[in-house]
């Protein structure tokens, strides 16, 4: 009789612990994925040109934060329109920062040489984790207070009138 009671207590305890573990894992994953409306995780990073960019105090009206990788086909396709966007909106106070998640410097440098992105770039292996980004490209439009206004979890055509009108409406 005593072993049946002990067995039941052990099963209930194991069940409660399992539920608690699943809940903790859920919270850890859920909290790490940044979406529109969230405060952007803070960071300070120095782009390849020496300019320091930080969230939320980056000195622009809007920060377009783009995570990419040299091995990512959609990232390659997106680069020309993002470069054009960066050029068109630079005088309006928009800062475009592309953060490469390449593990090695050599493919990163080869990408820069081949595609000549017209926006600030840097290679960093940490910041994307703070945003919960694991698929590329992924872009966040962040206001001067550090609030994420829009998250684009795919390649975008940055010359698309709907997208440029949206950005103009934020300025």
NORPEDA-V560195 format. One record per residue. N is the residue number from 1. NEAR is the number of other ideal C-beta (glycine too) atoms within 10 Angstrom. Layout:
# NORPEDA-V560195
<<N NEAR> <N NEAR>>
This chain:
# NORPEDA-V560195
<<1 5> <2 6> <3 7> <4 8> <5 9> <6 10> <7 10> <8 10> <9 10> <10 10> <11 10> <12 10> <13 10> <14 10> <15 10> <16 10> <17 10> <18 10> <19 10> <20 10> <21 10> <22 10> <23 10> <24 10> <25 10> <26 10> <27 10> <28 9> <29 10> <30 9> <31 10> <32 14> <33 12> <34 20> <35 12> <36 12> <37 10> <38 17> <39 13> <40 21> <41 16> <42 11> <43 15> <44 11> <45 19> <46 13> <47 16> <48 15> <49 8> <50 7> <51 14> <52 10> <53 21> <54 14> <55 24> <56 14> <57 12> <58 20> <59 12> <60 19> <61 15> <62 21> <63 24> <64 25> <65 28> <66 28> <67 23> <68 27> <69 22> <70 21> <71 13> <72 19> <73 10> <74 15> <75 24> <76 17> <77 13> <78 25> <79 23> <80 16> <81 16> <82 25> <83 18> <84 16> <85 25> <86 21> <87 12> <88 15> <89 22> <90 14> <91 7> <92 13> <93 12> <94 21> <95 21> <96 25> <97 24> <98 28> <99 24> <100 27> <101 23> <102 19> <103 11> <104 10> <105 10> <106 9> <107 15> <108 20> <109 15> <110 13> <111 24> <112 16> <113 8> <114 10> <115 14> <116 10> <117 21> <118 18> <119 22> <120 21> <121 19> <122 17> <123 21> <124 15> <125 11> <126 10> <127 19> <128 19> <129 13> <130 14> <131 22> <132 16> <133 22> <134 12> <135 11> <136 23> <137 23> <138 22> <139 24> <140 25> <141 22> <142 26> <143 15> <144 15> <145 10> <146 17> <147 15> <148 21> <149 16> <150 18> <151 19> <152 17> <153 13> <154 11> <155 21> <156 20> <157 16> <158 25> <159 13> <160 12> <161 9> <162 8> <163 17> <164 16> <165 9> <166 13> <167 21> <168 12> <169 7> <170 13> <171 10>>
